[in-house]
């Protein structure tokens, strides 16, 4: 059953976003609506999209506790529930129509400098990345938005997120009529509705029913892969883009995305019951309102559903991100692309003062050897060798070793020979 007080947009109408009364951000605040009367509860009651910079989420119960006179008295009051509307899926044919034109896909083109065509094709087929003309202003037919399809564990197509990307693989932005910078993104159902309206044709009944249905993004992005890989541990990030990129770099996980910092909920995580789950929150400075980082927000959230799975956190980003990267809200995709584009580090054995630590990783990690080199100028590096003591440039256990030991091994050269080095202190 549906509760009476819900965020605007839960029904047929498109949500109206206003200026956040808590941080003054424009068009980022979604208000709670009383679906018994159709009125907003109060302009201050709602949720801000700027989770990292604001994080405001004032719920009706919290508002009414300090403003009891503003609670609307009805026979059933705020506990009233209404007839539950059925969940409507999108036809799989809509998804299939987008699985083409990758040579003009802005997201895929941005990744060609980092990954091979074979790697990208394999990842595209796993996650059903699509291409579409989104009718954005000044849209270039040779640089089109990507579609990130949300398919649940039963194979139902729940939603499609549409995003245009810049060549450096970030969401493209534009300046609106009020001078505010906005993202070039939308949802497939809004796009389809716009296409019908532009063609002056009647909107399909399924689309009308879908727009009126609640909880459209009710699953984790990539959830459909859980059945395909039942024995793999699960890794969760915030953005679908990040999960896609990480899946080509750390293949020992099934990579899923929440889409939003606040979308990590027990309801969405029920499909993870019994799985080992590693969370990779974005880094950033503490939220000025809550004083919490993304890591702390997710740590608090999973306390309510530790009974579902074994959850753990990677601090890879927290440990390696610079102050500037934290200010920008660096995520795992940023880290991966930065590592892939960086010029290889070069060191000489003549500059090594000593190697006091020599860690043998054991059979679980291919019996690799991590030798910590202390340089004469005070720098520290971990150098990776195989079990025979030979420098290596790749290994099937490399990524699992990196995650387990919280290391970031990058391509480098030792005395001109290709190798892998983790920077401990530079």
N, C-alpha and C positions, 0 to 999 in steps of 0.2 A: 504494500500500500504506500501511497505517496503522502508525505507530510505536507502540512498546510504552508509552512514558511520555507521557501526554497530560493536559491539564487536565481536571479532574473535569467531567462533563456531556457528554463527547464521545460517550458511548454512550447507552443507553436511559434511564438514571436521570437525574433532574433534579439539577443540580449543587448541592452543599451549600456554602454560604458561611459562613465562620467569622470570628472576630475576627482581624484582621491582626496577626501577631506583630511586625511592624516599625513600625506606627504606632498600634496599639491600636484602630483603627476597627472597629466591630462589623459583622458580616455583610457584609464587603466583600472577603474573601480567598478565592480559589479555589485549592485545592491540586492539585498534580500527582498523578495516580494511576498505579500500575503495572497496566496492563490485562492483564498476564499472571497476576497474583495477585489483582487486585481490591482491593489495599491501597494506602493513601496512602504515598508515599515518606517524607515527614516533614512535621510540622505547619508547618515553616518554608519548605517548598518550594512555591511557587505565585506567583500574581499578585494584586496589590491593585487593586480597581476605582478607587481614589482616585488616578488618574494624576497629577493636578496637585498634590495635597497629600502624597502618599506616593511612588508610582511604583515600589514594590518589585515585582520580577519575578525570583524566584530559580528558575533552570531546573535540571532534574535533573543535567545535565552539570556545572554549577557546584557543586552540592551534593556530588556524588560525587567531585569533584576534591579536596575538602577532607575528605571522609568516605568514603574508599575501603572501609572495613570494612563500611559499610552497603549497599554495592552487592550486590544479590541475585545469586548465581551460578546461572546456568542454562546450558544447552547453547549458546544463542545470545546470552546476556547482553542488554545494553540495545540491541543492534542488531537484536534480533528484530523481525520485522514480522508483521502478521496480515492475514488476508483482508480486502480492502477492501470495505466495504459500499457499495452503490450510493447515489448522491445522490437523495433523494426530494424532489420538488417539491410544493407545495400546489396543489390544484385551483383553477383560475381562478374557479370558481363561488363559492368561499369569499370571494375578493376582491370579486366583483361584489355579493354580498349586503350588503356594508358601504357601498356607494356611494349613500348616502341619508341622510336625517335631519340635514342640515347645519344646520338651524335650532337643533338641540340639541347641536351639536358644540362642545365647550369650546375647542378650538384655533381653529376658524374664527370663533366668536363673539368671541374675544379680539382678532382682527385686523380686525373690522369698523370699528373706530375709526380705522384707519390706511389701509385699502385699500377700493376700491369693490367692490361685489358682482361686477361684470364682471371685475375683476382676479382676485378670489378664485376665481370659477368657472373661469376659464381655467387658473389654476395647479392647481386641484383635478383638472381633467381631464388635465393633463399628468402629475401625480405619483400619481394614484389615491389621494388621501386618503380614508379611510373613517371611518365612525362605528360604534361598537359599545357595548353594555352589557357592561362588564368584570367585573361582580359584585364591585366594590370595596365595602367597608363604607360604609353610608350614601350610596350612589350616588344622585345626583339624575337622574331620567329627562330632565330639561330641561337637564342639563349633563353630557354624556357624553364618554368618552374618544375621542380620535382614533386612527386606525390608519395607520401609516406603512408602506406596502407596499414590500418589496424585490423588484424585478423585474429580472432580469438582461438582458443584451444580446440573448439569444435569446428573450426574452418569458416565461421560466419564472418563476413566483412562488416566490421562495425563502423569504420569512419576512414576518411582520407584527408590527411593534412597536406596542404599545398604551400610550397615555399620556393622563392626565387633566391639564388645564391650568387655571391660575388666570386671573382676568380680566386680569392684566398679562402674560399669555403666558409664564409660567414653569411648569415641571412642578409639579403639586400635590403636597403632602407630608402625611404623617400620622405619628403617634407610635406605635411598636409597643409590645408588651407589656413590653419591657425599657427603655422610655423613650427609644429611639433614633428620630431623625427619618428617615423613609424616603420614597422617591418612589412616587407612585401610577403604577406602570408594570408591564407584563408583556409576554408574547409571545402571539401569537394561538394557537399550538398548545397552550400551557398553559391558555389560556382555554377553548378548545374541549374539552379533556379535562375541565376542571372542569364544563362544561355537561353533558357526557355523564354524569358522576358524579352531578351534582345531579338529573338526570332518571332515574337508575338504569337506564340503557340501555347496551348494549354499545358500546364505542368502535369507530368505523369502522376497517377494516383500513388504509386509507391513512394515517390519523392515527397509528396504532401504528407503522407502518413509518417515517413521517416523524420521529416522536419518537426512534426508534432510529437514524436516519441522522445522519452527522457533518456538520460544516461548514454549518450551516443558514444563517447570515448570511455567505455566501461571496462576495457581490458588493457593490459600492458602491450606496448608495441613490441612485436616479435614473438608474442605469446604462442603463436601457432607452431613455433619450432620446438616447444617443450615435448610434444609427442614424438617428433622426429629424433630427438636426442635425449632419451629418458635417463641416461646415465651420466650426462655431463653436468658439472656444477653450473649454477646460474650467476651471471654478473648483471647488475642493474646500474644504469646511468640515468641521467635526466632526459637528454635529447635523443630522438631517433637517429639524428645525424651521427651522434657520438657512438651509439651502439653499432651502427653500420660500419663505421671506420674501425672501431675496436675489434669487430668480428674478423677482420682481415689480418689483424696484428696479433691477437691473442685467441687463437682458435680452440683452446681447451675449454672455453666457456660457451654457454648459450647466452647471447647478449640481448638484453631487453631494455626498454626505456619507459619511464613514467610519463614523459612529455612535460611535466611541471614538477617543481619541488614539492608542492602540496598534494600531488596525485599519487604519492606513495601511501596507499591506504590498505587496510586489512582486507577490504572487499576485493581489491584488485590482486592482492597477493595470495588469495586463497588457492589459486592454481599452482602455487609453489610448495604446497604442503609436502613435507618429507624431503625436499631438495636442499642441497647446500647452496647458500646464496651469499655472494660477496657484493657489497655496495660500493660504488665509486662516486661519491658526491662531488659536485663542482667545488672549487676553492673560492674564497672570497673573503673580504673583510667582514667582521661581524655586522649583522643587521643593526642599523642605528636605533630601531624601535625595540627589538627584542634582545639585542646584544649577543645573538647566536649566529654561528656560521652554518653553512649548508650541512656540514658534517654533524654538528650538534642537533640541528633540526631533525635529520633522519635518525640519529641515535635515539632521540626521544620518541619518535614515531614508532619505531619497531619494538619498543618496550611493550606496546599493546598487543603485538602479535608474534611474540617469540615462540608461542606454542605451535605455530604453523611449520616453521623451518628452523634450520640452524643459520642464523644471520651473522655475518662478520663484515668488517669494514676495511677497505684499503686506504692507507694514508699516503700512498705514493705521491699524490699531488700536493698534499699538505706539506710533505717533507721536502719536495723538490721545487715547488713554485716560488718565484721571487715575489717581493712586495708588489712590484708593478703588475705581475701576473695575477696576484690575488685581488688587486684593485680592479682588474678587468674581468674578474670572474672566470678564470681559466678552467677549462674542463679537460677530460681525458683526450678528446679529439684534438684540442689545441696542442696538448703535450706530444701526442703521437706524430702529428704533422710537423711540429717543430723539430722533433728528433730526426725525422726522415729527411728534412731539408737542411739540417745543420752540416757544416763542413766537418769532416772527420778530424777528431783530435789526434795529434801526433806527439809522441813522447819518445825519449831515448833512454836506453838502459844505463847510459853514462850519467843520467840525472837522477837515478834511483839510489837513495841512501841505504835503504834496507827493505827487506820483505819479512816483517816479523810474524805475519799471520798467513797461514796457508790452510784454507778450509776445504775439506773434501766433502762433497755434498751427499754422497751415498747413492744407492741404486735408484731411489725414487726420482732423482734428478740426473740420471745418466752418468753418475760417478764423476761429474765435472769438478774442477778445482778452481776455487776463487783465491787468488793471491793478492793480498793488499800491499801495494807498493807505497812506501814513504819516500817522497821526492826530497831532494836536497833543499828546495825552496819552501818546504812545508806543505805542499799539496799531497793529497792522498787519493789513490786510485785502486779500484778492484779490477784485476786483469783475469780474464776467463781462459782456462785451458781445458783440454779433454783429459781423460783418465791417464793418458800416456805422457802428459805434460806438454802437449803441442798446442799452440795458439789456435783458436777456432774463430770462425766468422758466423756460424749458425749452428743450431742443434735443435732437435725436435722437443727437447725438454727446456729450452731456453726461457720461454715465456712463463711456464709454471714456476721455474726457479726464480725468475725476476719478481713475480708476484709474491711468492712465499717469503723470500728474503728481503722484500721491499727494495729491490735494486733496479736501476735504470741503465741497463747495458746498451751502449751505443757503438756504432761502427767507428773504429779508430785504427791507428797504426802504431806499432812498437818497433822501432828501428827499421821503419819502412815496410814492415810486414802487417797485412790486414789482421785485425783482431777485434775483440769486444771489450770495452772498458766502461766501468761505472765510476762516475766522479763522486768521491766521498767528500773531499774538501778541495776547493779550487781558489 
